[in-house]
Amino acid sequence: MSTAKKEYKRITTKTLVEMKKHGEKIAMLTAYDYTMAKIVDHAGIDIILVGDSASNVMAGHETTLPITLDQMIYHASSVVRAIERALVVVDLPFGTYQGNSRQALDSAIRIMKESGGHSVKLEGGAEISESVTRILSAGIPVMGHLGLTPQSIYKFGTYSVRARKEEEANKLKADAILLEELGCFAIVLEKVPAKLAREVAESITIPVIGIGAGDGVDGQVLVTHDMLGMTHEFSPRFLRRYLDLYTEMGDAFKNYILDVKSRDFPNKEEQY
């Protein structure tokens, strides 16, 4: 397969399938506000995920469960206003789609109408197939999410790697094929063995985006605040930090405080 990069002015769900077909890796990051989204989009990212991880990163909750649909719409609308190139995927939060396909459709419609997002993401496989089908029937693109599904953390009881055992691995592979058959345009695989993730990516034609799923998938996603080193206490094996903003920003704040206290700021050139 060719790995030559094609220039895309606007990323769509069709673009992503083309990228997989031509062997071009897909880059995906999170954003929750206008300013960060504008920077990430301008850098050339392919997908921006307005993740329910905002519950942790922006609001300080221990899990993703507390964030509401209204809050997700607020974050997503802020992101969409900044975007010129990237495809925006918005998480459906916990409790807005599980077990009730009519509610799932209503939730997805609200996100699309009120935020301007381009697609939604749901966690799970066969157990949410009715919700996925109903959302897709309205013409709303759906990204799947398998492996470690943070909205089910209390079911799992741990954030450790999923699908190490054969039974769970077989279910994950079957769920991935099912999600493609239902019409999902891509799937996120979170914290699964690299060998299994590669098998999944090779078994379906839609892109598989990994986080802690090795290098055999079609793309990668990280939480932006993690890869920038702003959340310094979070250090999983799969995370590569590209900056240490926790330290750099802390030093900048300390210098500002020092300049104010010492009367160095503002100086004569910084006044009217």
Residue pairs with C-beta under 8 A, 6 or more apart in sequence:
1 21
1 22
1 23
2 22
2 23
3 22
3 23
3 24
4 22
4 24
5 24
6 18
6 22
6 24
8 15
8 46
8 85
9 85
10 84
10 85
11 46
11 47
11 85
11 86
11 87
12 87
12 118
13 87
13 118
13 119
13 141
13 185
13 186
15 46
15 87
16 26
16 46
16 47
16 87
16 185
16 186
16 206
16 207
17 185
17 205
17 206
17 207
19 25
19 26
19 46
19 207
19 218
19 219
20 26
20 205
20 206
20 207
20 218
21 205
25 218
25 219
25 220
26 46
26 47
26 207
26 209
26 218
26 219
26 220
27 44
27 45
27 46
27 47
27 219
27 220
28 45
28 46
28 47
28 48
28 49
28 89
28 209
28 219
28 220
28 221
29 40
29 45
29 47
29 48
29 49
29 221
29 222
29 223
29 224
29 227
30 48
30 49
30 50
30 51
30 53
30 57
30 221
30 222
30 223
30 224
30 225
31 37
31 40
31 48
31 49
31 50
31 79
31 82
31 224
32 50
32 51
32 54
32 57
32 58
32 75
32 78
32 79
33 58
33 75
33 78
33 79
34 78
34 79
34 81
34 82
35 82
36 224
37 48
37 78
37 79
37 82
37 83
38 82
40 48
40 86
40 224
41 48
41 82
41 83
41 84
41 85
41 86
42 84
44 85
45 85
45 86
46 86
46 87
46 219
47 86
47 87
47 88
47 89
47 209
47 219
47 221
48 79
48 83
48 86
48 87
48 88
48 89
49 89
49 90
49 91
49 121
49 221
50 72
50 75
50 76
50 79
50 88
50 89
50 90
50 91
50 115
50 117
51 64
51 91
51 223
52 64
52 67
52 72
52 91
52 93
52 94
52 150
52 151
53 64
53 91
53 150
53 223
54 67
54 71
54 72
54 75
55 61
55 63
55 64
55 65
55 66
55 67
55 93
56 62
56 63
56 64
57 223
57 225
57 231
58 75
59 66
59 67
59 71
61 67
63 150
63 153
63 154
64 93
64 94
64 150
64 151
64 153
65 94
65 95
65 151
65 153
67 93
67 94
68 93
69 92
69 93
69 96
69 107
69 110
69 111
71 93
72 90
72 91
72 92
72 93
72 111
72 115
73 110
73 111
73 114
73 115
76 88
76 90
76 111
76 115
76 116
76 117
77 114
77 115
77 116
79 88
79 117
80 88
80 115
80 116
80 117
81 116
87 118
87 119
88 116
88 117
88 118
88 119
89 117
89 118
89 119
89 120
89 121
89 143
90 111
90 115
90 117
90 119
90 120
90 121
91 120
91 121
92 104
92 107
92 108
92 111
92 120
92 121
92 122
93 151
94 151
96 103
96 104
96 107
97 103
97 104
97 107
97 108
97 122
97 128
97 131
97 135
98 104
98 124
98 127
98 128
98 131
100 131
101 130
101 131
101 133
101 134
102 134
104 122
104 128
104 131
104 134
104 135
105 131
105 134
105 135
105 137
105 138
108 120
108 135
108 138
108 140
108 142
109 138
109 140
111 117
111 120
112 120
112 140
118 141
119 140
119 141
119 142
119 143
119 185
120 135
120 140
120 141
120 142
120 143
121 142
121 143
121 144
121 145
121 188
122 128
122 131
122 132
122 135
122 142
122 143
122 144
122 145
123 145
123 146
123 149
123 150
123 151
123 152
124 144
124 145
124 146
124 149
124 152
124 175
125 144
125 146
125 171
125 172
125 174
125 175
125 176
125 178
125 179
126 174
126 175
126 178
129 178
129 182
132 142
132 144
132 179
132 182
132 183
132 184
133 182
133 183
135 142
136 142
136 182
136 183
136 184
141 185
142 182
142 183
142 184
142 185
143 184
143 185
143 186
143 187
143 188
144 175
144 176
144 179
144 184
144 186
144 187
144 188
145 187
145 188
145 190
146 172
146 175
146 176
146 179
146 187
146 188
146 189
146 190
146 192
146 200
147 162
147 163
147 172
147 188
147 189
147 190
147 191
147 192
147 213
148 156
148 159
148 160
148 161
148 162
148 190
148 191
148 192
148 212
149 190
150 159
150 190
153 159
156 162
159 191
160 191
161 191
161 192
161 193
161 212
162 168
162 172
162 190
162 191
162 192
163 169
163 171
163 172
163 192
163 193
163 196
164 193
169 192
169 193
169 196
172 192
172 196
172 200
173 196
173 199
173 200
173 203
176 187
176 189
176 200
176 203
176 204
176 208
177 203
177 204
179 187
179 206
180 187
180 204
180 205
180 206
184 206
185 206
185 207
186 206
186 207
186 208
186 209
187 200
187 204
187 206
187 207
187 208
187 209
188 208
188 209
188 210
188 211
188 221
189 197
189 200
189 208
189 209
189 210
189 211
189 213
189 217
190 210
190 211
190 212
190 213
191 211
191 212
191 213
191 238
192 212
192 213
193 214
194 213
194 214
194 215
194 216
195 214
195 216
197 208
197 210
197 213
197 214
197 216
197 217
198 214
198 216
198 217
200 208
200 217
201 208
201 216
201 217
201 218
202 216
207 218
207 219
208 217
208 218
208 219
209 217
209 218
209 219
209 220
209 221
210 217
210 219
210 220
210 221
211 220
211 221
211 222
211 238
212 236
212 237
212 238
213 238
222 239
222 240
223 231
225 231
226 234
226 239
226 241
227 239
227 240
227 241
227 242
227 243
228 241
228 242
228 243
228 245
229 241
229 242
229 243
229 244
229 245
229 246
229 247
230 245
230 246
230 249
231 246
232 244
232 246
232 247
256 265
258 264
259 265
